[in-house]
């Protein structure tokens, strides 16, 4: 990832609000964003220093997706 992380969803039928959170490898929450399940979402990561981060998408009940990404 350089400046923007692209997130899109397939086959989402649930109406819960989704939050995409970015944490460092120590688990410290750095930022979070509301995301739209029906569109592609561009997350601005230009403020992050180069490194490895954890991206997590969750609703009110549980984590739906957890991925590592590398910021260049």
Residue, then its C-alpha position, 0 to 999 in steps of 0.5 A: x500500500x502506498x497512500x490508499x487502501x482499497x476495501x470492497x465487499x462481496x455477498x454482504x447481506x447483513x445490515x450492521x454498520x461496519x468499522x474498519x480499524x487499523x492497528x500496529x503489531x502491538x495491537x494499539x489502535x491507530x485509526x478507524x473508519x466507517x465503511x460502506x458495504x455496497x461500494x469500494x472504500x478507499x482508506x487514506x493511509x498516507x499518515x502511517x509510517x512505513x511498516x506492517x499493520x493489521x486491518x480489521x473489519x468488524x460489526x457490533x457483534x464480532x470481527x469479520x475480517x482481519x488482514x495484515x498489510x504493508x505500508x511502503 
